[in-house]
């Protein structure tokens, strides 16, 4: 595990409060929504196209998703950004979460362009989001929270982006 990955795992552990599964104790729905709106606006500017977004997801620790359409990306694959209700966590993936085991695999398979990924990640970083790689989120969950009964193999993704 790299130093950066270790720091991200430490951040996930810090955010993990077993008393607050769907959102953190200090969750501000309005503030999260405003930041998400900024994200959508910046991505629409960066890619010069409207982006589809879903927001304020119910019964989930994921706040929402924004999708950069496939027809404006270099490789012709849509880019999906998932945003958690916890600590401005964000996940970037090609096509959909789980379609590839991370952005490196998607790039290796030729479905995600590095410049497109850099645009998305740069926007997220500029807005203060912490980008957590899908590979890390797919690791087994090792925290104190009791995740929902329907989760067969709990992962960090289930904890911070999953359905409750």
C-alpha positions in Angstrom: 0.0 0.0 0.0 1.4 3.4 -0.9 1.6 6.3 1.5 -1.3 8.0 -0.3 -3.5 4.9 -0.1 -2.6 4.5 3.6 -3.7 8.2 4.1 -7.0 7.5 2.3 -7.7 4.4 4.4 -6.9 6.5 7.6 -9.4 9.1 6.3 -12.1 6.5 5.7 -11.5 5.1 9.2 -11.8 8.7 10.7 -15.1 9.2 8.9 -16.5 5.9 10.0 -18.9 6.5 12.9 -21.1 3.5 13.7 -23.8 5.7 15.0 -24.2 7.6 11.7 -24.4 5.2 8.8 -26.3 7.1 6.1 -24.6 10.5 6.6 -22.1 12.0 9.1 -23.1 13.6 12.4 -22.3 17.1 11.0 -24.0 16.5 7.6 -25.3 19.7 6.0 -27.5 18.7 3.1 -27.6 22.3 1.7 -23.8 22.6 1.7 -23.3 19.2 0.1 -25.9 20.0 -2.5 -24.3 23.4 -3.3 -20.9 21.8 -3.7 -22.4 19.1 -5.9 -24.1 21.8 -8.1 -20.7 23.4 -8.5 -19.2 20.1 -9.6 -21.9 19.6 -12.2 -21.4 23.2 -13.5 -17.7 22.8 -13.7 -17.8 19.5 -15.5 -20.4 20.9 -18.0 -18.0 23.8 -18.6 -14.9 21.5 -18.9 -16.6 19.2 -21.4 -18.8 21.9 -23.0 -22.0 19.8 -22.7 -24.8 19.2 -20.3 -24.1 16.4 -17.8 -26.9 14.2 -16.4 -26.9 14.2 -12.6 -28.8 12.4 -9.8 -28.8 14.0 -6.4 -29.9 13.6 -2.9 -30.1 9.8 -3.1 -32.5 8.4 -0.5 -31.5 5.5 1.9 -27.9 5.7 0.7 -24.6 7.1 1.9 -24.1 8.3 -1.7 -25.2 11.9 -2.2 -25.4 11.7 -6.0 -23.8 11.1 -9.4 -22.9 13.1 -12.4 -22.2 11.6 -15.8 -20.1 13.1 -18.5 -21.7 11.8 -21.7 -19.8 9.2 -23.8 -20.1 11.3 -27.0 -17.8 14.1 -25.6 -15.1 11.9 -24.2 -12.0 11.0 -26.3 -12.6 7.2 -26.0 -16.4 7.3 -26.4 -17.1 6.0 -22.8 -19.0 7.9 -20.3 -17.3 9.0 -17.1 -19.3 8.7 -13.9 -18.5 10.6 -10.7 -20.1 9.4 -7.5 -20.2 11.7 -4.5 -20.6 10.5 -0.9 -22.4 12.2 1.9 -19.2 11.7 3.9 -16.3 14.1 3.9 -16.6 15.2 0.2 -15.5 11.7 -0.9 -15.7 11.1 -4.7 -15.2 8.1 -6.9 -14.4 8.4 -10.6 -15.1 5.5 -13.0 -15.5 4.7 -16.6 -19.0 3.7 -17.7 -20.3 2.8 -14.2 -19.0 1.7 -10.8 -17.8 -1.9 -11.1 -17.5 -1.8 -14.9 -13.7 -1.8 -14.5 -11.6 -2.3 -11.5 -10.6 1.3 -11.4 -9.5 4.0 -13.8 -6.1 2.4 -14.4 -7.8 -0.8 -15.8 -10.1 1.4 -17.9 -7.1 3.3 -19.3 -5.2 0.0 -20.0 -8.3 -1.3 -21.9 -8.4 1.9 -24.0 -11.8 3.1 -22.8 -10.7 6.1 -20.6 -8.4 8.8 -21.9 -5.8 10.3 -19.5 -6.7 13.9 -20.4 -10.4 13.3 -19.8 -9.6 11.7 -16.4 -7.3 14.6 -15.5 -10.0 17.1 -16.3 -12.4 15.4 -14.0 -9.9 14.8 -11.2 -8.6 18.4 -11.4 -12.2 19.7 -11.1 -12.8 17.5 -8.1 -9.5 18.5 -6.4 -10.1 22.2 -7.0 -13.5 21.9 -5.3 -12.0 20.1 -2.3 -13.2 16.5 -3.0 -11.1 13.6 -1.8 -10.9 11.2 -4.7 -10.9 7.6 -3.5 -9.8 5.0 -6.1 -12.4 2.3 -6.8 -9.7 -0.4 -6.2 -9.4 0.9 -2.6 -13.2 1.1 -2.1 -13.5 -2.5 -3.2 -11.3 -3.7 -0.4 -13.0 -5.6 2.4 -14.5 -3.3 5.0 -12.6 -3.3 8.3 -14.4 -0.8 10.4 -16.7 -0.6 13.5 -20.0 0.0 11.7 -22.7 -2.7 11.4 -23.5 -2.6 7.7 -26.9 -3.7 6.3 -27.8 -7.4 6.5 -28.1 -7.6 2.7 -24.4 -6.9 2.1 -22.8 -10.3 1.5 -19.1 -9.1 1.4 -18.9 -5.6 2.9 -16.4 -3.2 1.3 -15.5 0.4 1.9 -17.7 1.2 -1.1 -20.7 -0.2 0.8 -19.9 1.9 3.8 -19.6 5.2 2.0 -21.6 4.9 -1.2 -24.0 2.0 -0.5 -27.7 1.6 0.1 -29.2 1.3 3.6 
